[in-house]
Amino acid sequence: MGNRSSENLHITCPCCQAKLTVDPVFGAVLSHEAPVKAGLNVDLNKTASAKTSLRTPGSRKPTRKTS
């Protein structure tokens, strides 16, 4: 074997932007840090008010009679 550095490699995955720490001697992944995913941008107050405005007393579906 040649003279290899024992300093770990810090790599960013080009596909998912995850951060990897790789041991150059063994080629093993020592750590994996997944990228932070953005949460949904939803205003719950606005959604709740829209849902309640859809609920009117006559908006219920008629029930089916089963024989």
N, C-alpha and C positions, 0 to 999 in steps of 0.2 A: 504494500500500500504506500501511496505517496504521503507527503507531509500535508495533512489536512488540518484546517483550523477547527478548534473545538468550540468556537463562538456560534451560538444559535442564530439561525436565519429567521428573519421576520418577513413574512410574505403576505401580500393581499391577493385574494382570489379574484381573478378578472371576471368571473361569472357572477358571483353572489356578493362580492366585496367583504367576505369574511377574512379575519386576520388569523394567520397560522404562524406558529412557532415551530420550526423544524430543526432537528438535530442533524447537522451535516455529516457526521461520522456514520450514523446508523440509518439516516434517511427517514427517521420516525417523526411523526407529528407529535409534538409535546403538548401543545395547547391549541385550542380552536375557540375563537371568539366570533359568534354570529353577529352579523350586522344588525343594527337597531332598525326595527320596522316602524314606520309611522302609523299611529293609531288612526282610527276613523275620525273624520272631522264632522261630527254630528252635533247639532245643538239640541239637547234633549228637551229643553223647554219648548222650543219651536215644534219639535216632533210631537210632544204630548198635546200641545194645543191644537195641532192639526188633527190628531186622532180623536180628540173629544169633539171637535167641530163636525166630524163625520158621523158621530153618534147622535142621531136624532130619534125621538120616540117612534116614528113611523118607518125607520130605515131597516128594521129587522126583516129577515127573510121569512116568508110564510112557511109554517111547518107542514110537512107532508103527512098525509093520512096513510097508514099502512093497513092493508086488509088482512 
